[in-house]
Amino acid sequence: MACATNLGKNAKIAIGTNKVARMTSFSLSVNQDSADISEFGTGWAEHCGTIQNWNASMDGFLYLDDTYQFNLHSIALSGGTISNLRFYENATDYWTSNTATVSASNATIESYSWNADVSGVVSFSMGVKGSGPVHRVAP
C-alpha cells in the first residue's frame, strides 16, 4: 500500500541545493500577528490588521567535517543571515525565503545550543527567524 503523505525520512535541510549532513528534524511555522486595538472597559479583545512572520527550528548531530553544516555553525556564531536555506518536505518540494518577492528576504539563526550525553553523540539545535516572506517551491 502506498503512503498518501510525505515521510519524514525523505525530508532534508539544504543550503541551496546542497544537503546539510546529519540533520535529524526541523519544524517551520508561518504566523499571523495582529494589532490589539482593545480599549479600557471592553470585555472582549479587538484586533486590527495582520502581519505575517515565519520561524523554524532544526536539530542534528554535530558533524563539522561537512562543509554545509560547518557553514550553518559559522553563520550562527557570526550573527549573519542566510537567504538560501531550504527545508525539504520530500525529494523536490521545499520551503525557503522568497527572494523573488522581497529581495532582502533571509533567515537569521537566533538560537544555537549543543547537547552532549555520555550515552549518545553530540547534538545541536538552532532556532531561525525569517525576515521577509517564505514560500513553498514545488517544481
C-alpha positions in Angstrom: 0.0 0.0 0.0 1.4 3.4 -1.0 1.5 6.3 1.5 -0.6 9.3 0.8 1.7 11.6 2.8 5.3 12.6 2.9 7.6 10.5 5.0 9.9 12.4 7.4 12.8 10.2 6.4 12.7 11.8 2.9 13.0 15.4 4.3 16.2 17.3 4.4 17.7 20.7 5.2 19.9 22.3 2.5 21.8 25.4 1.7 20.8 26.0 -1.9 20.8 22.5 -3.4 23.5 21.2 -1.0 22.2 18.9 1.7 23.4 19.7 5.3 24.7 16.4 6.7 23.5 14.7 9.9 20.3 16.7 10.3 17.5 14.9 12.1 14.5 17.2 12.4 13.0 20.5 11.6 9.8 22.5 12.1 8.7 25.6 10.2 5.9 27.9 11.3 4.1 30.7 9.5 2.4 33.0 11.9 -0.2 35.8 11.8 0.2 38.7 14.2 -2.4 41.4 14.6 -2.5 44.7 16.4 -4.6 44.8 19.6 -6.9 47.7 19.5 -8.9 46.9 22.7 -9.8 49.9 24.8 -10.5 50.2 28.5 -13.8 48.9 29.6 -14.2 46.3 26.9 -14.9 42.7 27.8 -13.5 41.2 24.5 -10.3 41.9 22.7 -10.4 43.7 19.4 -7.8 43.2 16.7 -7.0 45.1 13.5 -4.9 44.1 10.5 -2.4 41.2 10.3 1.2 40.9 9.6 2.9 37.6 8.8 6.2 36.2 10.0 7.9 32.8 10.0 10.4 30.9 12.1 11.9 27.5 12.1 13.9 25.2 14.3 16.3 22.4 13.3 18.2 19.7 15.0 21.1 17.5 14.1 24.2 15.6 15.1 27.3 17.7 15.3 29.5 16.9 12.2 31.7 19.9 11.3 33.5 17.9 8.6 30.5 18.6 6.4 31.0 22.0 4.6 27.3 23.0 4.8 26.8 22.1 8.4 30.0 24.0 9.2 28.6 27.0 7.3 25.4 26.9 9.4 27.5 26.9 12.6 29.7 29.8 11.3 26.6 31.8 10.4 25.2 31.1 13.9 28.3 32.3 15.6 28.8 35.4 13.5 25.2 36.6 13.7 24.9 36.5 10.0 21.9 35.8 7.7 21.2 33.2 5.1 18.9 33.6 2.1 19.1 30.2 0.5 18.2 27.9 3.5 15.8 25.2 2.3 13.5 22.9 4.3 12.6 20.0 2.1 9.5 18.0 2.8 10.4 15.4 0.2 12.9 15.0 -2.6 11.7 18.0 -4.6 9.3 20.3 -2.6 10.8 22.7 -0.1 10.2 26.0 1.9 12.7 28.9 1.6 12.9 32.7 1.8 11.0 34.3 -1.1 13.8 36.5 -2.5 11.8 36.8 -5.8 9.1 38.8 -3.9 11.3 40.7 -1.4 15.0 40.5 -2.5 16.3 41.1 1.1 14.3 38.0 2.4 16.5 35.8 4.6 16.8 33.9 7.8 18.8 34.7 10.9 19.9 32.0 13.3 18.7 33.4 16.6 19.5 30.5 18.9 22.2 27.8 18.9 22.7 25.1 21.5 24.6 21.9 21.9 23.8 18.8 23.9 26.3 16.1 24.9 25.3 12.9 26.7 27.6 10.1 27.8 25.3 7.6 26.2 24.9 9.4 22.9 26.5 11.6 20.3 26.8 15.4 20.5 23.8 17.1 19.0 22.7 20.7 18.4 19.6 22.8 17.9 19.2 26.0 16.0 16.3 28.5 16.0 15.7 30.5 12.9 13.7 33.7 12.4 12.7 34.7 8.9 12.8 38.3 7.6 10.5 38.8 4.7 8.3 36.2 3.1 8.7 32.5 3.0 7.2 30.3 0.2 6.8 26.7 -0.9 8.6 25.6 -4.0 7.0 22.6 -5.7 8.6 22.1 -9.1 
